[in-house]
Amino acid sequence: MNNPAVQGESWFRATVRWAVMVEGRGLRDWEEAVYLLRSADYESAFQRALAIGEGGQSGGEEGIQRPRWVETRLAEVVALDCLGSELEDELEVHWMRRAAKEKIPFEHKFEPANKVPLPSFLTGRRHGGQISGWAQPPLRPNRGALPGAAGLRSGRPHPEIKKDNS
């Protein structure tokens, strides 16, 4: 593993990827999230990124007439970068290029100052449809509150998780 020299507690940017798998069909979607985290070194940052990814795993039945089993599985830690011990006033943490799906003529004038974005994390946006206040941003939907219990949200554990009856 590439292990850049890191001294003391540093900030890391981790990109984590999950695969959304449908029983009988296979891969449906990829999900990715970017996390900023502090860690003592590259290896411990990698272990923390893995733990975040494992905590984002889940499984459950989907559909009413034709129920099918769907799992979100940690696929990989796509990238892990040391950002240094102090963050600057401005730091790019994610950049991407995607194909345009809309048609916009060359003469179009963009007016970004006239379009104020909503915060990404609004209470009720995905739960009940009403916006009732601000919420703390989640680290990823907590799909398994207990360590090693990822995938138990629906009551059916991930096939690779062994139940401990102690």
N, C-alpha and C positions, 0 to 999 in steps of 0.2 A: 504494500500500500504506500502511495506517495505520502510522505510524512514531513511536511515543511517544518522548519525550525520555528517553534512557538514557545515563548517564555512567559510564565505567569498566566493569569486569567485573560483570555482573549475572546473577542466576538467571532462567531462563525455564522456563515450563511449555509443552510442545508436545504437542498431541494429533494423532496421525498415524493416517490411515485407509487400509486396503488393501481392494481388491476381490478376492474369490476367484472367478475366472472359469472356467467349464467349457466346453470346446470343444463346439460344437453346441447348447449350452444357454444360455450366458450367465452372468449373475451368480448365484452360489450364496449367498455370505455376505459380510458386511462384517466386517473385523477392525479393532479400534482399540487403540492403546496410548498411555499418557501417559508422557512423559519429562520429567525435570528436567535441565536443562543450563545451563552457564555460557557466556556469550558477551559480547563487547564491545558489541554493539549489536543492534537489532532485525533488521536485514538479515542479519547474519552468523548470528544465531540461526535465522532462517528457512532459510538455506542449509544449516545443520547439520541441521535437522529434515528437510529434503528428502533429505539424504545418508543419514540414519537410515532414512527410508522407502524409499529406493532399495535400501539394503542388505537390507531385508526382503522384497524381491521374489524370487519363485522360480517354477519351472515343472517339471512332471514328469508321467509317466503314472501313472494311478491305476486300480486294478481289475485283475483277472486274466482273467476270462471275456470281459468287454467293456471293454478298456482305453480310457481317454479321457484327453485332455490337460487338465491343470488348472494354471492360473497364479494366483499371488498378485501383484497389481499395485498399486503405489502409486497411490492415487486422489487424495488431497489431504492437506494439513496443515490440519486442521479448526480448530484454535485455537492461538494463540501469545500468551502473556501474560508480561509482565515482572513478576517477583516482587520485584525490588529486589536490592540488593547483598548483603544479609545475610538469611538465613532466620530466622524467629522460632522459639521453642520449639515452636510448634504452627502448622501451616499446612495448610489444606484444599487438596488438589490435584486431587481428583476428587469430583464429586457427581452423582448421577443418580436419576431416578425411573423405576421399571419397573412394569408391570402385574403384580399378584399372580396367580399361577396356582393357588395352594393356597387352601383354605377355612379360615379361622381365626375363631372366634367372638369377638365384642366382649369377652367376659368373660375371654378368655385372658390369662394373666400370663406375660410374657416374663421369662426369667432369663438375661440375657447373661453374667453373671459365672460361671455354671456351664458355659459352653461356650467353652473356650479354643480359639482358631483355630490351625490348623497354619500354619507359614510358607508363603508362596506358592511359594518356590523350594526344593524338596527334590530332591536327587539321586535319580535313578531313578524319580521319580514318573511321568514320561512316557517313560522309557527303561528298559524291562525290568521295571517294576512293583515293584521292591523299593526301600525307602527305606534307604539306606546311610549317609547323612551329609548335611551341609549344603553348599550350593553358593552361589557368588556369583550374584546375580540377573543374567540375561542382558539385554542391551540390546534384544533381539529375536532370534529364532532367526537365526543367522548363515547366511543362505542363499546368500551369495556372498562368499567370503573375500577375493577380490581386487576392487579398485575397478573398476567397469564390468563385473564378471562376474556380476552378479545373474542368477539363473535358470539357472546352470550346474550346480546340484547334481545334477541327473539326467543331465547330459551333453547335453541339448538346450537351446540358448540361447533366451532370450526373443527373439521375432522382430525386435524393434527394436534388439537389441544386435549390433553388427558385430564379427566376430572379427578381431583384429589379429595377423597372422602375422610380426611383427618379432622 
